[in-house]
């Protein structure tokens, strides 16, 4: 399995993590594996490999931009993932499966020209000239990053404008989390293809700047967080049907479908809001690999009940007992799973390094964006499902096939994340 590696010693004197030795990130690749079984297993595996690679987990590509304005000088710390630079420039010059620091340095000027073309700073006086100060390797939770130190001298005016379009063509999911600080306080923003401009007020209080950016990022996070959406749709698929000993039957009125969904989504929202706040504030952080694996497992549990009508029809065995609990108390199970998903939502905000006081507005706006995205999915799906509920195609095709596709995808995520295989795109 090829890896990208950066071998470099660096000593950072401003509180950032010191890197000594090797930073490694896995290069996307496919590892062969097989399970014993008959034709059904082989068909399921074949379907998994056809379906799973087109699905992405919720962790999109992120860069980090810290701006410090003092005495008319803007100091810039720009951290970009090594895997993103490699995807753009193909850094592995000798094709040995590794990227070493010398290979990054040899293409650094080329990458910085792309940065200057797509990341621009301006004020009322026009575009500002950026001066290079050096680069170093750092480690973040997602893997290896390169930090570029830059500065702008003599920044005029009282507003700073940032236009950001890096990787916009190659990776439309890419985002940059921005933190601006001066003597009056701190402002935050998220920039990317859907919101490429951010403005910061200099030398005046503006801690709420970028609030809409974090709201949009919350919407974007749930819209592109396909594992969270898979969990949500696993809940929604049977919402317009009634469970009975003989199987599924359509509900009579829309209220019969809406009220259970409201209870489930409310429980899920309450739970992930709690753990999102706890994790983003730094009170409790769990290993990303554990969290992502648990999220994939929660999808399998959520979809497990879709093949049975009532708890009595679920049969015996440990899997059937899970189904029975899910059928009997779905809101409670959603509450438990919501705690897990909240840790997944917290990753991006935690990496900004905000203090607890600075975190309130970004956290609130981000969470509101997540909820708006969830409600939009429910509002789009539920009416259409309600209209189709009496057709046998819904009970005999859409429900089982949709559940199988979700389960196959979740199996791919679970195996990939638990064993760190790196064969599914993230």
Rosetta blueprint (number, residue, H / E / L):
1 X L
2 X L
3 X E
4 X E
5 X E
6 X E
7 X E
8 X E
9 X E
10 X E
11 X L
12 X L
13 X L
14 X L
15 X L
16 X L
17 X L
18 X L
19 X E
20 X E
21 X E
22 X E
23 X E
24 X E
25 X E
26 X E
27 X L
28 X L
29 X L
30 X L
31 X L
32 X L
33 X L
34 X L
35 X L
36 X L
37 X L
38 X L
39 X H
40 X H
41 X H
42 X H
43 X H
44 X H
45 X H
46 X H
47 X H
48 X H
49 X H
50 X H
51 X H
52 X H
53 X H
54 X H
55 X L
56 X L
57 X L
58 X L
59 X L
60 X L
61 X L
62 X E
63 X E
64 X E
65 X E
66 X E
67 X E
68 X E
69 X E
70 X E
71 X L
72 X L
73 X E
74 X E
75 X E
76 X E
77 X E
78 X E
79 X E
80 X E
81 X E
82 X H
83 X H
84 X H
85 X H
86 X H
87 X H
88 X H
89 X H
90 X L
91 X L
92 X L
93 X L
94 X L
95 X L
96 X L
97 X L
98 X L
99 X L
100 X L
101 X H
102 X H
103 X H
104 X H
105 X H
106 X H
107 X L
108 X H
109 X H
110 X H
111 X H
112 X H
113 X H
114 X H
115 X H
116 X H
117 X H
118 X H
119 X E
120 X E
121 X E
122 X E
123 X E
124 X L
125 X L
126 X E
127 X E
128 X L
129 X L
130 X L
131 X E
132 X E
133 X E
134 X E
135 X E
136 X E
137 X E
138 X E
139 X E
140 X E
141 X L
142 X L
143 X E
144 X E
145 X E
146 X E
147 X E
148 X E
149 X E
150 X E
151 X E
152 X E
153 X L
154 X L
155 X L
156 X L
157 X L
158 X L
159 X E
160 X E
161 X E
162 X E
163 X E
164 X E
165 X L
166 X L
167 X L
168 X L
169 X L
170 X L
171 X L
172 X L
173 X L
174 X L
175 X E
176 X E
177 X E
178 X E
179 X E
180 X E
181 X E
182 X E
183 X L
184 X L
185 X E
186 X E
187 X E
188 X E
189 X E
190 X E
191 X E
192 X E
193 X L
194 X L
195 X E
196 X L
197 X E
198 X E
199 X E
200 X E
201 X E
202 X L
203 X L
204 X L
205 X L
206 X L
207 X L
208 X L
209 X L
210 X L
211 X H
212 X H
213 X H
214 X H
215 X H
216 X H
217 X H
218 X H
219 X H
220 X H
221 X H
222 X H
223 X H
224 X H
225 X L
226 X H
227 X H
228 X H
229 X H
230 X H
231 X H
232 X H
233 X H
234 X H
235 X H
236 X H
237 X L
238 X L
239 X L
240 X L
241 X E
242 X E
243 X E
244 X E
245 X L
246 X L
247 X E
248 X E
249 X E
250 X E
251 X L
252 X L
253 X L
254 X H
255 X H
256 X H
257 X H
258 X H
259 X H
260 X H
261 X H
262 X H
263 X H
264 X H
265 X H
266 X H
267 X H
268 X H
269 X H
270 X H
271 X H
272 X H
273 X H
274 X H
275 X H
276 X H
277 X H
278 X H
279 X H
280 X H
281 X L
282 X L
283 X L
284 X L
285 X L
286 X L
287 X L
288 X H
289 X H
290 X H
291 X H
292 X H
293 X H
294 X H
295 X H
296 X H
297 X H
298 X H
299 X H
300 X H
301 X H
302 X H
303 X H
304 X H
305 X H
306 X H
307 X H
308 X L
309 X L
310 X L
311 X L
312 X H
313 X H
314 X H
315 X L
316 X L
317 X L
318 X H
319 X H
320 X H
321 X H
322 X H
323 X H
324 X H
325 X H
326 X H
327 X H
328 X H
329 X L
330 X H
331 X H
332 X H
333 X H
334 X H
335 X H
336 X H
337 X H
338 X H
339 X H
340 X H
341 X H
342 X H
343 X H
344 X H
345 X H
346 X L
347 X H
348 X H
349 X H
350 X H
351 X L
352 X L
353 X L
354 X L
355 X L
356 X H
357 X H
358 X H
359 X H
360 X H
361 X H
362 X H
363 X H
364 X H
365 X H
366 X H
367 X H
368 X H
369 X H
370 X H
371 X H
372 X H
373 X H
374 X H
375 X H
376 X H
377 X H
378 X H
379 X H
380 X H
381 X H
382 X H
383 X H
384 X H
385 X H
386 X H
387 X H
388 X H
389 X L
390 X L
391 X L
392 X H
393 X H
394 X H
395 X H
396 X H
397 X H
398 X H
399 X H
400 X H
401 X H
402 X H
403 X H
404 X H
405 X H
406 X H
407 X H
408 X H
409 X H
410 X H
411 X H
412 X H
413 X H
414 X H
415 X H
416 X H
417 X H
418 X H
419 X L
420 X L
421 X L
422 X L
423 X L
424 X L
425 X L
426 X L
